Amino acid sequence: MCLAVPAKIVELNGMTATISIEGTLREVDVSLVDEPRLGDYVLIHAGFAIQKWDESDYQEWKEIQESVPHE
């Protein structure tokens, strides 16, 4: 099974970005997305940003996550 998670770009250095996943920072490669910018939401898989998301995509994902019971 593959899992990708949305994250926000908080720092850029060339084709490497620091992203925040609910406050946890990680470094990822952003060379697969067009024109990554600070503040962009991106979908992360295996250390790569694979797709840009807009604010509404991210908010919809958060609503779904909050509605699912967690153990």
C-alpha distances in whole Angstrom, upper triangle without the diagonal:
4,7,10,13,17,20,23,25,28,29,29,31,30,27,26,25,25,23,23,20,22,25,23,24,22,22,20,21,22,24,21,23,26,29,27,29,30,29,26,23,20,16,15,12,12,16,17,18,16,18,21,21,25,26,26,22,22,24,22,19,21,23,20,18,22,22,19,21,20,21
4,7,10,14,16,20,22,24,26,26,27,27,23,22,22,22,19,20,17,20,22,20,21,19,19,17,18,19,20,18,19,22,25,23,25,26,25,22,19,16,12,11,8,9,13,13,14,13,15,18,18,22,23,23,19,19,22,20,17,19,21,19,17,21,22,19,21,20,21
4,7,10,13,17,19,22,23,23,25,25,22,20,19,19,17,17,14,16,19,17,18,16,17,15,17,17,19,17,18,21,23,21,23,23,22,20,16,14,10,9,7,8,11,12,12,12,13,16,16,19,20,20,17,16,18,17,14,16,18,16,14,18,19,17,19,17,19
4,7,10,13,15,18,20,20,22,22,19,18,16,16,13,14,11,14,17,15,16,14,15,13,14,14,16,14,15,18,20,18,20,20,18,16,13,10,6,5,5,8,10,10,9,9,10,12,12,16,17,17,14,13,16,15,12,14,17,15,14,17,19,17,19,18,20
4,7,10,13,16,18,19,21,22,19,17,15,14,11,11,8,10,13,12,13,12,14,12,14,14,17,15,15,18,19,17,18,18,16,14,10,8,5,5,7,10,11,11,9,10,10,11,11,14,14,15,12,10,13,13,9,11,14,13,11,15,17,16,18,17,19
4,7,10,13,15,17,19,20,18,16,14,13,9,9,7,9,12,12,12,12,14,12,14,13,16,15,14,16,17,14,15,14,12,10,7,6,4,6,9,12,12,11,9,10,9,9,8,10,11,12,9,7,10,11,8,10,13,13,12,14,17,17,19,18,21
4,7,9,12,13,16,18,16,14,11,10,6,5,5,8,9,9,9,10,11,10,13,12,15,15,13,16,16,12,13,11,10,8,5,5,6,7,10,13,12,11,9,11,11,10,9,11,11,13,11,8,12,13,11,11,15,15,14,16,19,19,21,20,23
4,6,9,11,15,16,15,13,10,9,5,5,7,9,9,10,10,10,11,11,13,12,15,16,13,15,14,11,10,8,6,6,4,6,9,10,13,16,14,13,10,13,12,10,9,10,10,13,12,9,12,15,13,13,16,18,16,18,21,22,24,23,26
4,6,7,11,13,12,10,6,6,4,6,9,12,11,12,10,10,10,10,11,10,13,14,12,13,12,8,7,5,5,6,6,7,10,11,14,16,13,12,10,13,12,10,11,12,12,16,15,13,16,18,17,17,20,21,20,22,25,25,28,26,29
4,7,11,13,13,11,7,6,5,7,10,12,10,11,9,10,10,11,13,12,16,17,16,17,14,11,9,6,6,8,10,11,14,14,17,18,15,15,13,17,16,14,15,15,15,18,18,15,17,20,19,18,22,23,22,23,27,27,29,27,30
4,7,10,11,9,6,5,7,9,13,15,13,13,10,10,9,11,12,11,14,17,15,16,14,10,9,6,8,10,12,13,16,15,18,19,15,15,13,17,17,15,17,17,18,21,21,18,21,24,22,22,26,27,25,27,30,30,32,30,33
4,6,7,6,4,6,9,12,15,18,17,16,13,12,10,10,10,9,11,14,13,14,11,8,7,7,10,11,13,13,16,15,18,18,15,14,12,16,16,15,17,18,19,22,22,20,23,25,24,24,28,29,27,29,32,32,34,33,35
4,6,5,6,8,12,15,18,21,19,18,15,13,10,10,10,10,11,15,14,15,13,11,10,10,14,14,16,16,18,17,19,19,15,14,14,17,18,17,20,21,23,26,25,23,26,29,27,27,31,32,30,32,35,35,37,35,37
4,6,8,11,14,17,20,23,22,21,17,15,12,11,9,9,9,12,13,13,11,10,11,12,15,15,17,16,18,17,19,19,15,14,14,16,17,17,20,21,23,27,25,24,27,29,28,29,32,33,32,34,37,37,39,37,39
4,7,10,12,16,18,22,21,20,16,14,10,8,6,5,5,9,10,11,10,8,11,12,15,14,15,14,15,14,15,15,12,10,10,13,14,14,18,20,22,25,23,22,26,27,26,27,30,30,29,32,35,34,36,35,37
4,7,9,13,16,19,18,16,13,10,7,6,5,6,8,11,11,13,12,10,11,12,14,14,14,13,14,13,14,14,10,9,10,13,15,15,18,20,21,24,23,21,25,26,24,25,29,29,27,30,33,32,34,32,34
4,6,10,12,16,15,13,10,8,6,5,6,6,10,12,12,13,12,9,9,9,11,11,12,11,13,11,14,14,10,10,9,13,14,13,15,17,18,22,20,18,21,23,22,22,26,26,24,27,30,29,31,29,32
4,7,10,13,11,10,6,6,4,6,9,10,13,15,15,16,15,12,11,10,11,11,12,11,13,12,14,14,11,11,11,15,16,15,16,18,18,21,20,18,20,23,21,20,24,25,23,25,28,28,29,27,29
4,7,10,9,8,6,5,6,7,10,10,14,15,14,16,15,11,11,9,9,9,9,9,10,9,12,13,10,11,10,13,14,13,13,15,15,18,17,14,17,19,17,17,20,21,19,21,24,24,26,24,26
4,6,5,5,5,7,9,10,14,14,17,18,17,19,18,14,14,11,10,11,9,10,11,11,14,15,13,13,12,15,15,14,14,15,14,17,16,13,15,17,15,14,18,19,17,18,22,22,23,21,23
4,5,5,6,8,11,12,15,15,19,19,18,20,20,16,16,14,12,12,10,10,10,10,12,14,12,13,12,15,15,14,14,15,14,16,15,11,13,15,13,12,15,16,13,15,18,18,19,17,20
4,6,8,11,14,15,19,19,22,22,21,23,23,19,18,16,14,14,12,13,13,13,16,17,16,17,16,18,18,17,15,16,14,16,15,12,12,15,12,10,14,15,12,13,16,17,18,16,18
4,6,10,13,15,18,19,23,23,22,24,23,19,18,15,14,15,13,15,15,15,17,18,17,18,17,20,20,19,18,18,17,19,18,15,16,18,16,14,17,19,16,16,20,20,21,19,21
4,7,10,13,16,17,21,22,21,24,23,19,19,16,15,16,14,15,15,13,15,16,14,16,16,19,19,19,18,20,19,21,20,16,18,20,17,16,19,20,17,18,21,21,21,19,20
4,7,10,13,15,18,20,19,22,21,17,16,14,14,15,14,14,14,12,15,15,12,14,14,17,18,18,18,20,19,22,20,17,19,22,19,18,22,22,20,21,24,24,25,22,24
4,6,10,12,16,17,17,20,19,16,16,14,15,15,14,13,13,10,12,11,9,11,11,15,17,17,18,20,20,23,21,18,21,23,20,19,23,23,21,23,26,25,26,23,25
4,7,9,13,14,15,18,17,14,14,14,15,15,14,13,13,10,12,11,7,9,10,14,16,16,18,20,21,24,22,19,22,24,22,22,25,26,23,26,29,28,29,27,28
4,6,9,11,12,15,15,12,13,13,15,13,13,10,11,8,9,9,5,5,7,10,13,14,16,18,20,22,20,18,22,23,21,21,25,25,23,25,28,27,29,27,29
4,6,8,9,12,13,10,13,14,16,14,14,11,11,9,10,10,6,5,6,9,12,13,16,19,21,23,21,20,23,25,22,23,27,27,25,28,31,30,32,30,32
4,6,6,8,9,7,10,12,13,11,11,9,10,9,11,12,9,6,5,8,9,10,13,16,18,21,19,18,21,23,21,22,26,26,25,27,30,30,32,30,33
4,6,8,9,8,12,14,16,14,14,12,13,12,13,13,11,8,8,9,10,12,15,18,21,23,21,21,24,25,24,25,29,28,28,31,33,32,35,34,36
4,7,9,9,13,16,17,14,14,11,11,11,11,12,11,7,6,6,8,10,13,16,20,21,19,19,23,23,22,24,27,26,26,29,31,30,33,32,34
4,6,6,10,13,14,11,11,8,10,11,12,14,13,9,7,6,6,7,11,13,16,18,16,17,20,21,20,22,25,25,25,28,30,29,32,31,34
4,6,9,13,14,11,12,11,13,14,16,18,16,13,10,10,9,8,12,13,17,19,17,18,21,22,22,24,27,27,27,30,32,32,35,34,37
4,6,10,12,10,12,11,14,16,18,20,18,14,12,12,11,10,13,14,16,19,18,18,22,23,23,24,27,28,28,30,33,33,36,35,38
4,7,9,7,9,9,12,13,16,18,15,12,9,11,10,8,11,12,14,17,16,16,19,21,20,22,25,25,25,27,30,30,33,32,35
4,6,6,9,10,14,15,18,20,17,15,12,14,13,10,12,12,14,17,17,16,19,21,21,21,24,26,25,27,30,31,33,32,35
4,6,9,11,14,15,19,20,18,16,13,16,15,12,13,13,13,17,17,15,18,21,20,20,23,25,24,26,29,30,32,31,34
4,7,9,13,15,18,21,18,17,14,16,14,11,11,10,10,14,14,12,14,17,17,17,20,22,21,22,25,26,29,28,31
4,6,10,12,16,18,16,14,11,12,10,7,7,7,8,12,12,10,13,16,15,16,19,20,20,22,24,25,28,27,30
4,7,9,13,16,15,13,9,11,9,6,5,6,7,10,9,7,11,13,12,13,16,17,16,18,21,22,24,24,27
4,6,10,13,12,9,6,7,6,4,5,8,10,12,10,9,13,14,12,14,17,17,17,19,22,22,25,24,27
4,7,10,10,8,6,6,5,6,7,10,12,13,10,9,13,14,11,13,16,16,15,18,20,20,23,22,24
4,7,6,6,5,6,8,9,11,14,15,17,14,13,16,17,14,15,19,18,16,20,22,21,23,22,24
4,6,5,6,7,10,12,14,17,19,20,17,16,19,19,16,18,21,19,18,21,23,22,24,22,24
4,6,9,9,13,15,17,21,22,24,20,19,22,23,19,21,24,22,21,24,26,24,26,24,25
4,7,9,12,14,17,20,21,23,20,19,22,23,20,21,24,24,22,25,27,26,27,25,27
4,6,9,11,14,17,19,21,18,17,21,22,19,21,24,23,22,25,27,26,28,26,28
4,6,8,10,14,16,18,15,14,18,19,17,18,22,21,20,23,26,25,27,26,28
4,7,10,14,16,18,15,15,18,18,16,19,22,21,20,24,25,25,27,27,29
4,7,10,13,14,11,12,16,16,14,17,20,19,19,22,24,24,27,26,29
4,7,10,12,10,10,14,14,14,16,18,19,19,22,24,24,27,27,30
4,7,8,6,7,10,11,10,13,15,15,16,19,20,21,24,24,28
4,6,5,7,9,10,11,13,15,16,17,19,21,22,25,26,29
4,6,5,6,9,10,11,12,14,15,16,19,20,23,24,27
4,5,5,6,9,10,11,12,14,15,17,19,22,23,27
4,6,5,6,9,10,11,12,14,16,17,21,21,25
4,5,5,6,9,10,10,12,14,16,19,19,23
4,5,5,6,9,10,10,12,15,18,18,22
4,5,5,6,9,10,11,13,16,18,21
4,5,5,6,9,10,11,14,15,19
4,5,5,6,9,10,13,13,17
4,5,5,6,9,12,14,17
4,5,5,7,10,12,16
4,5,5,8,9,13
4,6,8,9,12
4,6,9,13
4,6,10
4,7
4
